[in-house]
Amino acid sequence: MCAVAEDVCRRIANNITLVTPKLVKCADDPDRFATVLAEHNIKYMVNDHAMGMAITELSLAGSRDQELGSVLVKWGKTHARLMRDSFLKLGSRDPDLDYAFVLNCVSGLIMAQLAIPRRDFEARILQPSLLRLVRAIASEKPNNRAGDNS
């Protein structure tokens, strides 16, 4: 299982390296940032059903197996590092935490979609959810915070 996790997580890292330049490029536009994230996750976790299922199954297995969980933690840190610049440019004050928050929210939504497919999932569920999350992260920029007198 650890070898499978290493392979899947390596593929995820490769996919992240494909999307991060797009995210950095549009980080000044939270709505576009959310759209790019939604499209990326649809492509690699919903349309690639096997990958979506592998990620879901590995996450569940990692919660039961400490060695596998350690592999997932290691790769989770790698993935967060790959996404850090795009989240910083978006305005995140804590890019690792914000990436983990977005990742886990998206994973839950996609797990539900894989189990119970809904029509127009991207437009009705994933996109609006990501818009809310990304806008909240972007609004944390120091010059946008309420009560900030700097």
Disulfide bonds with the S-S distance in Angstrom:
none
